[in-house]
Amino acid sequence: MFIQTLTTIKRARARADRRRLGAARVVTAMQGGEALQKHFTRQGPVFLLTDGKSVSADVAVVVIADIRVVAVNEGLFPSTPQTWRFVEQ
């Protein structure tokens, strides 16, 4: 059993804060017209904005979960989107 210490709690909160801040930056860029795209490389999936900026997988998961972000198309395989856009509500 793992007992959390003050240090581990601070690290977890700092990691969550970095994800939220990164997601906010990506969503702001998407509000300006950018799209989030998922590309596949030999090393695995990579997320990029259409302006070429890289987005970490952790941040991309938070962005995709945002209610204002929707999948635009289906990807290579059915029901696997590869492009997401910001939509006004």
MOHU-V650701 format. One record per residue. N is the residue number from 1. RES is the residue in three letters. SS is DSSP state (a for helix, b for strand, c for the rest). PSI is psi as a letter, one per 40 degrees, with the letter a starting at -180 (none if undefined). Layout:
n->[N,N]
res->[RES,RES]
ss->[SS,SS]
psi->[PSI,PSI]
//
This chain:
n->[1,2,3,4,5,6,7,8,9,10,11,12,13,14,15,16,17,18,19,20,21,22,23,24,25,26,27,28,29,30,31,32,33,34,35,36,37,38,39,40,41,42,43,44,45,46,47,48,49,50,51,52,53,54,55,56,57,58,59,60,61,62,63,64,65,66,67,68,69,70,71,72,73,74,75,76,77,78,79,80,81,82,83,84,85,86,87,88,89]
res->[MET,PHE,ILE,GLN,THR,LEU,THR,THR,ILE,LYS,ARG,ALA,ARG,ALA,ARG,ALA,ASP,ARG,ARG,ARG,LEU,GLY,ALA,ALA,ARG,VAL,VAL,THR,ALA,MET,GLN,GLY,GLY,GLU,ALA,LEU,GLN,LYS,HIS,PHE,THR,ARG,GLN,GLY,PRO,VAL,PHE,LEU,LEU,THR,ASP,GLY,LYS,SER,VAL,SER,ALA,ASP,VAL,ALA,VAL,VAL,VAL,ILE,ALA,ASP,ILE,ARG,VAL,VAL,ALA,VAL,ASN,GLU,GLY,LEU,PHE,PRO,SER,THR,PRO,GLN,THR,TRP,ARG,PHE,VAL,GLU,GLN]
ss->[c,c,c,c,c,a,a,a,a,a,a,a,a,a,a,a,a,a,a,a,a,a,a,a,a,a,a,a,a,a,a,c,c,c,c,b,b,b,b,b,b,c,c,b,b,b,b,b,b,c,c,c,c,b,b,c,a,a,a,a,a,a,a,a,a,c,c,c,b,b,b,b,b,b,c,c,c,c,c,c,b,b,b,b,b,b,c,c,c]
psi->[h,h,h,h,i,d,d,d,d,d,d,d,d,d,d,d,d,d,d,d,d,d,d,d,d,d,d,d,d,d,d,e,e,i,i,h,i,h,i,h,i,d,e,a,i,h,h,i,i,e,e,e,h,i,h,i,d,d,d,d,d,d,d,d,e,h,d,e,h,i,h,d,i,i,a,d,i,i,f,g,i,e,h,i,i,h,i,i,none]
//
